[in-house]
């Protein structure tokens, strides 16, 4: 209750402010009677002190000491029965009260101090009860919104209407969690804001870009992460009703976010475990891998580029736990950035590194340029956010999801190659080392067409004889066309090899003595093993 509300209490209408009127908005939380001259040491903040001024009847000027002490303690005001023991309040006391904005109120003579205390306390309690009832109803209203499935966005809209201020929910990285409910660009408004380390909330900041004040209320997102309710405009700490309304909204939002985050974390863990098990070769069949991958929007025929990132240098934290927490914080920041800005990049964590799978079909840029552009943006954001740098190794193109296992190996090798050069915040692309890696860069459909053309005379699906001839041809070429060595490896007679090679030439319609023909067949046989993986 405010001081100006105090003088409007029924049966107390005779009270009037005779000094310190500029302090009429001071909060009144309790009432006390002055029954001893040493009352100064018992003064409390937001306390309304009433007295008959009996102790000052002979020395009224000493009231100045009481007014000074009340100002220092943050008292609400002083009520005096001026016609009882004092004829008037000394001018020096009135002047001081005006300077310190300590209201001095003239009390009615027809009421005892006890009656004034009772009436005031009764009004305060009734007001508190009404506020508590409203708070409970507000909490129930917000809870019902969530239980009915209308979500946090509806809650924020209702809160904004209640308090008449724009509201935005942001995470610990100052990124919006919900859609803005006004035309304001919250992202640019928050750019450069540094939240002071404090346990006292709410806190008020000034936005340099718009010269507006904003008030932050903490919201729990998970066990270790906090977000904020950002209110555009200053919320006075004396406005208890508005503060209570916002606090109830924050409590309901915290509960909803904790539940939602727990479910999301469970899904993330399942998705991450699947990919790590895939890399470790845990799954028994390709069909199982393809089926499980589709559950996480990882399609078999999609082409990918794999990037592996690792934070540069030492994180400079004294314990392993602190280093690990810092690492997790940076990786969570990266995952959050990707989920908002680039949904076609899949994020995973493996030990002290992160893995990015880029979908590279239907892109506005060439694949290598697209990957490099996104990684450069991430590196800049990580540096601005944490002060740390992160480097990436990048694979060649993986023609399907199954090939991302090789892509991960390539990206890891590239990351190690970059590290040898003692660079930081680098992007190192993998360079192909052998023919098999080169073949992986060619689209699968083109590989299949080449394979079918080169070995068109063989029936790979129905004829066991064709399979036997193809095996003989493969060994024959691997042994540099040595018939005796081929027979030895296949455990057959030399004449059998001669017969089979002649049969192969007949089916191919070409001579195996021609170097172009043998090169073509060697490539086709390499493609055969690649297609089988």
KAQUINOR-V485061 format. One record per residue. RES is the residue in one letter. PHI is phi as a letter, one per 30 degrees, with the letter a starting at -180 (none if undefined). PSI is psi in radians with two decimals (NA if undefined). NEAR is the number of other ideal C-beta (glycine too) atoms within 8 Angstrom. Layout:
res=RES phi=PHI psi=PSI near=NEAR
res=RES phi=PHI psi=PSI near=NEAR
This chain:
res=X phi=none psi=2.42 near=9
res=X phi=d psi=2.82 near=11
res=X phi=d psi=-0.72 near=16
res=X phi=d psi=-0.44 near=8
res=X phi=d psi=-0.48 near=9
res=X phi=d psi=-0.71 near=16
res=X phi=d psi=-0.01 near=12
res=X phi=c psi=0.06 near=7
res=X phi=d psi=2.30 near=11
res=X phi=e psi=2.48 near=4
res=X phi=i psi=-0.08 near=6
res=X phi=c psi=0.36 near=14
res=X phi=d psi=-0.34 near=8
res=X phi=d psi=-0.18 near=7
res=X phi=d psi=2.49 near=11
res=X phi=b psi=2.59 near=7
res=X phi=d psi=2.13 near=12
res=X phi=c psi=-0.12 near=9
res=X phi=a psi=2.74 near=12
res=X phi=i psi=0.60 near=13
res=X phi=d psi=-0.42 near=8
res=X phi=d psi=-0.22 near=6
res=X phi=c psi=0.37 near=12
res=X phi=d psi=-0.25 near=10
res=X phi=c psi=0.12 near=8
res=X phi=d psi=2.55 near=12
res=X phi=d psi=2.35 near=10
res=X phi=c psi=1.99 near=17
res=X phi=c psi=-0.39 near=9
res=X phi=a psi=2.91 near=10
res=X phi=b psi=2.46 near=13
res=X phi=b psi=2.59 near=12
res=X phi=c psi=2.45 near=10
res=X phi=d psi=1.87 near=9
res=X phi=c psi=0.14 near=4
res=X phi=a psi=2.64 near=6
res=X phi=d psi=-0.32 near=4
res=X phi=c psi=0.54 near=6
res=X phi=d psi=-0.40 near=12
res=X phi=e psi=-0.72 near=8
res=X phi=d psi=-0.13 near=5
res=X phi=c psi=0.17 near=7
res=X phi=d psi=2.56 near=12
res=X phi=b psi=2.76 near=9
res=X phi=d psi=2.50 near=7
res=X phi=h psi=0.52 near=11
res=X phi=c psi=2.37 near=14
res=X phi=c psi=2.04 near=15
res=X phi=c psi=2.26 near=15
res=X phi=c psi=2.57 near=14
res=X phi=a psi=2.73 near=13
res=X phi=d psi=-0.11 near=8
res=X phi=i psi=0.41 near=14
res=X phi=d psi=-0.70 near=8
res=X phi=d psi=-0.16 near=8
res=X phi=c psi=0.13 near=12
res=X phi=d psi=-0.54 near=9
res=X phi=c psi=-0.41 near=4
res=X phi=b psi=1.15 near=6
res=X phi=e psi=-0.47 near=12
res=X phi=d psi=-0.35 near=8
res=X phi=d psi=-0.10 near=8
res=X phi=e psi=-0.42 near=12
res=X phi=d psi=-0.63 near=11
res=X phi=d psi=-0.69 near=8
res=X phi=d psi=-0.76 near=12
res=X phi=d psi=-0.73 near=15
res=X phi=d psi=-0.78 near=10
res=X phi=d psi=-0.70 near=10
res=X phi=d psi=-0.65 near=13
res=X phi=d psi=-0.74 near=11
res=X phi=d psi=-0.61 near=6
res=X phi=d psi=-0.12 near=10
res=X phi=i psi=0.59 near=6
res=X phi=d psi=2.78 near=15
res=X phi=d psi=-0.73 near=11
res=X phi=l psi=3.08 near=17
res=X phi=b psi=2.20 near=16
res=X phi=c psi=2.24 near=14
res=X phi=b psi=2.38 near=14
res=X phi=d psi=1.62 near=13
res=X phi=d psi=-0.33 near=12
res=X phi=c psi=0.23 near=6
res=X phi=c psi=-1.16 near=9
res=X phi=c psi=-0.22 near=8
res=X phi=c psi=2.32 near=12
res=X phi=d psi=-0.63 near=4
res=X phi=a psi=2.83 near=5
res=X phi=d psi=2.24 near=13
res=X phi=e psi=2.50 near=10
res=X phi=d psi=-0.63 near=6
res=X phi=d psi=-0.57 near=8
res=X phi=d psi=-0.73 near=15
res=X phi=d psi=-0.75 near=12
res=X phi=d psi=-0.78 near=8
res=X phi=d psi=-0.73 near=12
res=X phi=d psi=-0.69 near=15
res=X phi=d psi=-0.70 near=11
res=X phi=d psi=-0.69 near=6
res=X phi=c psi=-0.03 near=11
res=X phi=h psi=0.70 near=11
res=X phi=c psi=1.89 near=15
res=X phi=d psi=2.31 near=16
res=X phi=c psi=2.13 near=17
res=X phi=c psi=2.32 near=15
res=X phi=d psi=2.18 near=11
res=X phi=c psi=2.58 near=14
res=X phi=d psi=2.50 near=7
res=X phi=d psi=-0.43 near=7
res=X phi=d psi=-0.04 near=4
res=X phi=c psi=2.42 near=11
res=X phi=d psi=2.83 near=5
res=X phi=e psi=-0.65 near=12
res=X phi=d psi=-0.73 near=7
res=X phi=d psi=-0.72 near=8
res=X phi=d psi=-0.74 near=14
res=X phi=d psi=-0.81 near=11
res=X phi=d psi=-0.80 near=8
res=X phi=d psi=-0.71 near=12
res=X phi=d psi=-0.82 near=14
res=X phi=d psi=-0.72 near=10
res=X phi=e psi=-0.75 near=8
res=X phi=d psi=-0.75 near=11
res=X phi=d psi=-0.80 near=13
res=X phi=d psi=-0.72 near=8
res=X phi=d psi=-0.71 near=8
res=X phi=d psi=-0.75 near=9
res=X phi=d psi=-0.71 near=8
res=X phi=d psi=-0.72 near=8
res=X phi=d psi=-0.72 near=8
res=X phi=d psi=-0.73 near=11
res=X phi=d psi=-0.73 near=8
res=X phi=d psi=-0.75 near=8
res=X phi=d psi=-0.69 near=11
res=X phi=d psi=-0.77 near=11
res=X phi=d psi=-0.72 near=8
res=X phi=d psi=-0.68 near=8
res=X phi=d psi=-0.78 near=13
res=X phi=d psi=-0.74 near=11
res=X phi=d psi=-0.72 near=8
res=X phi=d psi=-0.81 near=9
res=X phi=d psi=-0.71 near=14
res=X phi=d psi=-0.73 near=9
res=X phi=d psi=-0.65 near=8
res=X phi=e psi=-0.78 near=13
res=X phi=d psi=-0.77 near=14
res=X phi=d psi=-0.53 near=6
res=X phi=d psi=0.00 near=6
res=X phi=i psi=0.23 near=5
res=X phi=d psi=-0.33 near=8
res=X phi=i psi=3.03 near=8
res=X phi=d psi=-0.58 near=12
res=X phi=e psi=-0.76 near=10
res=X phi=d psi=-0.68 near=9
res=X phi=d psi=-0.77 near=15
res=X phi=d psi=-0.66 near=14
res=X phi=d psi=-0.75 near=9
res=X phi=d psi=-0.73 near=11
res=X phi=d psi=-0.75 near=13
res=X phi=d psi=-0.69 near=12
res=X phi=d psi=-0.66 near=7
res=X phi=d psi=-0.75 near=8
res=X phi=c psi=-0.09 near=12
res=X phi=i psi=0.72 near=5
res=X phi=b psi=2.52 near=9
res=X phi=d psi=2.47 near=11
res=X phi=b psi=2.43 near=13
res=X phi=b psi=2.42 near=13
res=X phi=c psi=2.13 near=14
res=X phi=b psi=2.71 near=12
res=X phi=c psi=-3.01 near=10
res=X phi=d psi=-0.27 near=7
res=X phi=c psi=0.18 near=7
res=X phi=i psi=0.45 near=8
res=X phi=c psi=2.44 near=9
res=X phi=d psi=2.34 near=10
res=X phi=d psi=-0.58 near=10
res=X phi=c psi=2.98 near=9
res=X phi=d psi=2.40 near=5
res=X phi=d psi=2.54 near=11
res=X phi=c psi=0.27 near=10
res=X phi=b psi=3.12 near=6
res=X phi=d psi=0.02 near=3
res=X phi=d psi=2.46 near=8
res=X phi=d psi=1.57 near=6
res=X phi=d psi=-0.60 near=11
res=X phi=d psi=-0.79 near=8
res=X phi=d psi=-0.57 near=7
res=X phi=d psi=-0.63 near=13
res=X phi=d psi=-0.14 near=10
res=X phi=d psi=2.18 near=7
res=X phi=i psi=-0.04 near=5
res=X phi=d psi=2.38 near=8
res=X phi=c psi=2.07 near=4
res=X phi=d psi=2.11 near=8
res=X phi=d psi=2.54 near=5
res=X phi=d psi=1.91 near=3
res=X phi=a psi=2.67 near=6
res=X phi=c psi=-0.02 near=3
res=X phi=c psi=1.91 near=4
res=X phi=b psi=2.70 near=8
res=X phi=d psi=2.83 near=10
res=X phi=b psi=2.57 near=10
res=X phi=c psi=2.31 near=10
res=X phi=b psi=2.82 near=9
res=X phi=c psi=2.24 near=8
res=X phi=d psi=2.01 near=11
res=X phi=d psi=-0.59 near=6
res=X phi=d psi=-0.56 near=7
res=X phi=b psi=-0.06 near=6
res=X phi=i psi=0.41 near=6
res=X phi=c psi=2.64 near=9
res=X phi=d psi=2.62 near=9
res=X phi=b psi=2.62 near=14
res=X phi=c psi=2.33 near=13
res=X phi=c psi=2.32 near=14
res=X phi=b psi=2.31 near=12
res=X phi=d psi=2.53 near=10
res=X phi=b psi=2.26 near=13
res=X phi=d psi=2.17 near=10
res=X phi=c psi=-0.73 near=13
res=X phi=b psi=-3.01 near=10
res=X phi=e psi=-0.61 near=3
res=X phi=c psi=-0.03 near=4
res=X phi=b psi=2.42 near=11
res=X phi=b psi=2.50 near=8
res=X phi=c psi=-2.87 near=14
res=X phi=b psi=2.56 near=11
res=X phi=d psi=2.02 near=15
res=X phi=c psi=2.04 near=13
res=X phi=c psi=2.08 near=14
res=X phi=d psi=1.99 near=12
res=X phi=j psi=2.69 near=10
res=X phi=d psi=2.32 near=7
res=X phi=c psi=2.03 near=14
res=X phi=d psi=2.39 near=6
res=X phi=d psi=-0.26 near=6
res=X phi=d psi=-0.16 near=7
res=X phi=d psi=1.36 near=8
res=X phi=d psi=-0.62 near=8
res=X phi=d psi=-0.80 near=8
res=X phi=d psi=-0.74 near=10
res=X phi=e psi=-0.77 near=11
res=X phi=d psi=-0.68 near=12
res=X phi=d psi=-0.78 near=14
res=X phi=d psi=-0.70 near=15
res=X phi=d psi=-0.67 near=9
res=X phi=d psi=-0.72 near=12
res=X phi=d psi=-0.76 near=14
res=X phi=d psi=-0.69 near=12
res=X phi=d psi=-0.79 near=9
res=X phi=d psi=-0.73 near=14
res=X phi=d psi=-0.72 near=13
res=X phi=e psi=-0.81 near=11
res=X phi=d psi=-0.78 near=9
res=X phi=d psi=-0.74 near=10
res=X phi=d psi=-0.67 near=15
res=X phi=d psi=-0.76 near=11
res=X phi=d psi=-0.80 near=8
res=X phi=d psi=-0.72 near=8
res=X phi=d psi=-0.64 near=11
res=X phi=d psi=-0.75 near=9
res=X phi=d psi=-0.75 near=8
res=X phi=d psi=-0.71 near=8
res=X phi=d psi=-0.66 near=9
res=X phi=d psi=-0.77 near=8
res=X phi=d psi=-0.74 near=8
res=X phi=d psi=-0.72 near=8
res=X phi=d psi=-0.71 near=8
res=X phi=d psi=-0.80 near=8
res=X phi=d psi=-0.75 near=10
res=X phi=d psi=-0.73 near=10
res=X phi=d psi=-0.69 near=8
res=X phi=e psi=-0.84 near=11
res=X phi=d psi=-0.68 near=11
res=X phi=d psi=-0.68 near=10
res=X phi=d psi=-0.62 near=9
res=X phi=d psi=-0.77 near=13
res=X phi=d psi=-0.59 near=9
res=X phi=d psi=-0.09 near=6
res=X phi=i psi=0.53 near=6
res=X phi=d psi=-0.60 near=5
res=X phi=d psi=2.56 near=9
res=X phi=d psi=-0.56 near=3
res=X phi=b psi=2.75 near=6
res=X phi=d psi=-0.61 near=6
res=X phi=d psi=-0.70 near=6
res=X phi=d psi=-0.74 near=9
res=X phi=d psi=-0.83 near=12
res=X phi=d psi=-0.73 near=11
res=X phi=d psi=-0.79 near=8
res=X phi=d psi=-0.68 near=11
res=X phi=d psi=-0.68 near=13
res=X phi=d psi=-0.52 near=10
res=X phi=d psi=-0.42 near=5
res=X phi=c psi=0.45 near=10
res=X phi=i psi=0.54 near=5
res=X phi=c psi=1.73 near=9
res=X phi=c psi=2.47 near=8
res=X phi=e psi=-0.78 near=9
res=X phi=d psi=-0.01 near=4
res=X phi=d psi=2.42 near=10
res=X phi=c psi=2.53 near=11
res=X phi=b psi=2.78 near=14
res=X phi=b psi=2.32 near=16
res=X phi=c psi=2.37 near=16
res=X phi=b psi=2.37 near=14
res=X phi=c psi=2.21 near=15
res=X phi=c psi=2.56 near=16
res=X phi=b psi=2.43 near=10
res=X phi=d psi=2.36 near=11
res=X phi=d psi=2.48 near=9
res=X phi=i psi=-2.80 near=7
res=X phi=c psi=2.36 near=3
res=X phi=d psi=-0.03 near=9
res=X phi=h psi=0.79 near=3
res=X phi=c psi=2.45 near=8
res=X phi=d psi=-0.46 near=3
res=X phi=b psi=2.78 near=6
res=X phi=d psi=-0.72 near=5
res=X phi=d psi=-0.76 near=6
res=X phi=d psi=-0.68 near=9
res=X phi=d psi=-0.74 near=10
res=X phi=d psi=-0.71 near=8
res=X phi=d psi=-0.70 near=10
res=X phi=d psi=-0.75 near=12
res=X phi=e psi=-0.85 near=11
res=X phi=d psi=-0.67 near=8
res=X phi=d psi=-0.76 near=9
res=X phi=d psi=-0.75 near=14
res=X phi=d psi=-0.65 near=10
res=X phi=d psi=-0.65 near=9
res=X phi=d psi=-0.77 near=13
res=X phi=d psi=-0.79 near=14
res=X phi=d psi=-0.71 near=9
res=X phi=d psi=-0.71 near=11
res=X phi=d psi=-0.74 near=11
res=X phi=d psi=-0.69 near=13
res=X phi=d psi=-0.52 near=8
res=X phi=d psi=-0.76 near=6
res=X phi=c psi=-0.61 near=5
res=X phi=b psi=1.38 near=7
res=X phi=d psi=-0.24 near=5
res=X phi=c psi=0.32 near=5
res=X phi=c psi=2.09 near=11
res=X phi=c psi=2.36 near=9
res=X phi=c psi=2.40 near=11
res=X phi=b psi=2.75 near=12
res=X phi=b psi=2.41 near=9
res=X phi=b psi=1.81 near=8
res=X phi=i psi=-2.21 near=4
res=X phi=c psi=0.35 near=5
res=X phi=b psi=2.79 near=11
res=X phi=c psi=2.67 near=12
res=X phi=b psi=2.25 near=15
res=X phi=c psi=2.22 near=15
res=X phi=c psi=1.99 near=12
res=X phi=c psi=2.16 near=14
res=X phi=d psi=2.24 near=10
res=X phi=c psi=0.25 near=11
res=X phi=c psi=2.58 near=6
res=X phi=h psi=0.88 near=2
res=X phi=c psi=2.62 near=8
res=X phi=d psi=-0.27 near=3
res=X phi=b psi=2.84 near=7
res=X phi=e psi=2.55 near=6
res=X phi=e psi=-0.85 near=11
res=X phi=d psi=-0.67 near=8
res=X phi=d psi=-0.70 near=8
res=X phi=d psi=-0.81 near=13
res=X phi=d psi=-0.82 near=13
res=X phi=d psi=-0.75 near=10
res=X phi=d psi=-0.80 near=9
res=X phi=d psi=-0.68 near=11
res=X phi=d psi=-0.70 near=14
res=X phi=d psi=-0.71 near=9
res=X phi=d psi=-0.73 near=8
res=X phi=d psi=-0.77 near=13
res=X phi=e psi=-0.72 near=13
res=X phi=d psi=-0.74 near=8
res=X phi=d psi=-0.71 near=10
res=X phi=d psi=-0.73 near=14
res=X phi=d psi=-0.74 near=11
res=X phi=d psi=-0.63 near=5
res=X phi=d psi=-0.83 near=9
res=X phi=c psi=-0.26 near=9
res=X phi=i psi=-0.04 near=4
res=X phi=c psi=2.76 near=12
res=X phi=c psi=2.71 near=11
res=X phi=b psi=2.43 near=14
res=X phi=c psi=2.72 near=16
res=X phi=b psi=2.49 near=15
res=X phi=c psi=2.42 near=19
res=X phi=b psi=2.35 near=15
res=X phi=d psi=3.05 near=16
res=X phi=d psi=-3.13 near=12
res=X phi=d psi=2.29 near=11
res=X phi=c psi=2.16 near=15
res=X phi=d psi=-0.40 near=9
res=X phi=a psi=3.11 near=10
res=X phi=d psi=-0.65 near=13
res=X phi=d psi=-0.52 near=10
res=X phi=d psi=-0.17 near=12
res=X phi=d psi=-0.35 near=11
res=X phi=d psi=-0.78 near=10
res=X phi=d psi=-0.60 near=11
res=X phi=d psi=-0.69 near=14
res=X phi=d psi=-0.74 near=13
res=X phi=d psi=-0.75 near=9
res=X phi=d psi=-0.79 near=14
res=X phi=d psi=-0.68 near=17
res=X phi=d psi=-0.73 near=11
res=X phi=d psi=-0.74 near=10
res=X phi=d psi=-0.70 near=16
res=X phi=d psi=-0.73 near=16
res=X phi=d psi=-0.67 near=9
res=X phi=d psi=-0.73 near=10
res=X phi=d psi=-0.63 near=13
res=X phi=d psi=-0.57 near=9
res=X phi=d psi=-0.44 near=6
res=X phi=d psi=0.06 near=7
res=X phi=i psi=0.45 near=4
res=X phi=c psi=2.86 near=8
res=X phi=b psi=2.77 near=7
res=X phi=h psi=0.79 near=9
res=X phi=c psi=2.88 near=9
res=X phi=b psi=1.92 near=11
res=X phi=c psi=2.10 near=12
res=X phi=c psi=2.45 near=9
res=X phi=d psi=2.42 near=12
res=X phi=c psi=2.31 near=5
res=X phi=d psi=2.46 near=8
res=X phi=c psi=-0.50 near=4
res=X phi=b psi=3.11 near=6
res=X phi=d psi=-0.61 near=7
res=X phi=d psi=-0.71 near=8
res=X phi=d psi=-0.59 near=12
res=X phi=d psi=-0.72 near=9
res=X phi=d psi=-0.52 near=12
res=X phi=d psi=-0.31 near=13
res=X phi=d psi=-0.19 near=8
res=X phi=c psi=2.38 near=9
res=X phi=e psi=2.51 near=7
res=X phi=e psi=-0.70 near=9
res=X phi=d psi=-0.69 near=6
res=X phi=d psi=-0.65 near=8
res=X phi=d psi=-0.74 near=13
res=X phi=d psi=-0.73 near=9
res=X phi=d psi=-0.73 near=8
res=X phi=d psi=-0.76 near=11
res=X phi=d psi=-0.78 near=12
res=X phi=d psi=-0.67 near=8
res=X phi=d psi=-0.80 near=7
res=X phi=d psi=-0.58 near=10
res=X phi=c psi=0.70 near=13
res=X phi=d psi=-0.37 near=6
res=X phi=d psi=-0.12 near=6
res=X phi=c psi=2.42 near=10
res=X phi=c psi=1.76 near=6
res=X phi=d psi=-0.20 near=7
res=X phi=c psi=-0.50 near=4
res=X phi=c psi=-0.52 near=4
res=X phi=c psi=2.08 near=8
res=X phi=d psi=-0.55 near=5
res=X phi=d psi=-0.73 near=6
res=X phi=d psi=-0.68 near=12
res=X phi=d psi=-0.72 near=9
res=X phi=d psi=-0.72 near=9
res=X phi=d psi=-0.69 near=13
res=X phi=d psi=-0.66 near=12
res=X phi=d psi=-0.76 near=9
res=X phi=d psi=-0.74 near=14
res=X phi=d psi=-0.71 near=14
res=X phi=d psi=-0.82 near=9
res=X phi=d psi=-0.67 near=11
res=X phi=e psi=-0.77 near=14
res=X phi=d psi=-0.61 near=13
res=X phi=d psi=-0.48 near=6
res=X phi=c psi=0.30 near=10
res=X phi=i psi=0.72 near=5
res=X phi=i psi=0.56 near=8
res=X phi=c psi=1.95 near=8
res=X phi=d psi=-0.74 near=11
res=X phi=d psi=-0.77 near=7
res=X phi=d psi=-0.63 near=8
res=X phi=d psi=-0.80 near=13
res=X phi=d psi=-0.68 near=13
res=X phi=d psi=-0.77 near=7
res=X phi=d psi=-0.53 near=8
res=X phi=c psi=-0.07 near=10
res=X phi=h psi=0.77 near=5
res=X phi=b psi=2.97 near=6
res=X phi=d psi=2.70 near=6
res=X phi=d psi=-0.71 near=8
res=X phi=d psi=-0.53 near=6
res=X phi=d psi=-0.70 near=9
res=X phi=d psi=-0.78 near=15
res=X phi=e psi=-0.78 near=9
res=X phi=d psi=-0.80 near=8
res=X phi=d psi=-0.67 near=12
res=X phi=d psi=-0.71 near=13
res=X phi=d psi=-0.68 near=8
res=X phi=d psi=-0.69 near=9
res=X phi=d psi=-0.78 near=13
res=X phi=d psi=-0.64 near=11
res=X phi=d psi=-0.75 near=7
res=X phi=d psi=-0.61 near=10
res=X phi=d psi=-0.46 near=11
res=X phi=i psi=0.41 near=6
res=X phi=b psi=2.75 near=7
res=X phi=c psi=2.35 near=6
res=X phi=d psi=-0.01 near=15
res=X phi=d psi=-0.20 near=3
res=X phi=d psi=2.18 near=8
res=X phi=d psi=-0.64 near=5
res=X phi=d psi=-0.66 near=6
res=X phi=d psi=-0.80 near=11
res=X phi=d psi=-0.64 near=11
res=X phi=d psi=-0.74 near=8
res=X phi=d psi=-0.75 near=9
res=X phi=d psi=-0.67 near=14
res=X phi=e psi=-0.77 near=9
res=X phi=d psi=-0.72 near=12
res=X phi=d psi=-0.68 near=12
res=X phi=d psi=-0.61 near=11
res=X phi=d psi=-0.71 near=11
res=X phi=d psi=-0.64 near=12
res=X phi=e psi=-0.79 near=10
res=X phi=d psi=-0.56 near=8
res=X phi=d psi=-0.73 near=11
res=X phi=d psi=-0.43 near=10
res=X phi=d psi=-0.31 near=5
res=X phi=d psi=NA near=6
